Amino acid sequence: MSGRDVDVEILIVGAGPTGLALGAELRRLGVSAQIVDAQPAGANTSRAAVIHARTLEALEALGATERLLEEGLKVPTFLVRDRDHALITVDFSTLPSAYPFALMCPQNRTEAILLARLEQLGGGVERPCDFLGYERDGEGLRATLKSNGTRRGVRTRWLVGCDGMHSRVRDAAQIAFDGGAYQQGFVLADVRMDWPESREEVNLFLAPDGLLVAAPLPGHCYRIVATMDDAPAVPSLADVQALIDTRGPIARPATVREVLWSSRFHVHHRTTQSPRKGRVLLCGDAAHVHSPAGGQGMNTGIQDAIALAQALAASMEDGDETRIDAWAADRHKIAARVVALTDRLTRMGTARSPVVQKLRNAAISFAGTLPMVRAALARNIAELPPR
């Protein structure tokens, strides 16, 4: 069964943080767009949990930053450690930004804030609605959608894939997604625990047994990320406690009291050659995926979206599409830089050789004595442009 074709200027596939930010910013700029998502409801787990300075700057004009600051926890320090020994301290408080910190805010809250802003501006999300494919239609495209068992066509000037690593939009456009996957599995868990370190710190432990990240979350909770071979589908309290015992602080050990949510995942490092192919545009994980080291995935996607909304709005006003090409080139360059940085951090953190681990820790410790290195690392993690 097919419905009647309708027309929209911009069709956005995917209503995660990237798609919501794009739709809301377009609305703010006076451009309407249709957003569809295959899921019957928004994600209700925390997943991505850090928002960096550049993202908070990008969301200012949209009016989302103030709400995020109310919901989140400001963390001004990032430490890399070998158990009890600090190797390097990265101080965000010196960042040249109005937001000199990392903001810890669970992704489900970030999505709720962006959705509320979208709805305040008169927009919304159609769900569940599947994107099935598209074909060229004159100077635009005709996408095929399916909802409630009914297929329909939507003619659109621009099709934007914000539908994640397994993007149907990217696949339909036959855009290559080059890269690979890391051998190690990862564990993700939100817990309540007795933690001996400051709640103004994110700690990355480079222990002989592997990598462990412990970051504070609002509500006196903590996010744990760790490499783990053959991780169970739903890591238990005992699993998380064992990771902390073998990789975390020794002198003042931590005790996990409750696991609120846990999962396992494998990490890829991939990018497209360009996030634009004709009238098809890609944002977020549809265009680039990488290690969670540094917490930059969601941040890069939201920044993709805000920059694209501004380029599309200006282009639709005067017909100059070179802005879209400039956006694609700039965001590809940024994505490549983020993938390279997180790849280096991940490979350092997952080194297995004791000799390599010792050399790595010595090199990081030496770098920690250099103020310029610490400042550059803070800017890179916060995704602020280089000086």
Secondary structure by P-SEA (a helix, b strand, c coil): cccbbbbbcbbbccccaaaaaaaaaaaaacbbbbbbbcccccccccccccccaaaaaaaccccaaaaaaaabbbbcbbbbbccccccbbbbcccccccccbbbbbcaaaaaaaaaaaaaaaccccccccccccccccccbbbbbbbcccbbbbbbbcbbbbccccccaaaaaaccccccccccbbbbbbccccccccccccbbbbbcccbbbbbbbccccbbbbbbbbccccccccaaaaaaaaaacccccbbbbbccccccbbbbbbbbbccccccccbbbccccccccccccccaaaaaaaaaaaaaaaaaaaaacccaaaaaaaaaaaaaaaaaaaaaaaaaaaaaacccaaaaaaaaaaaaaaaacaaaaaaaaaaaaccccc
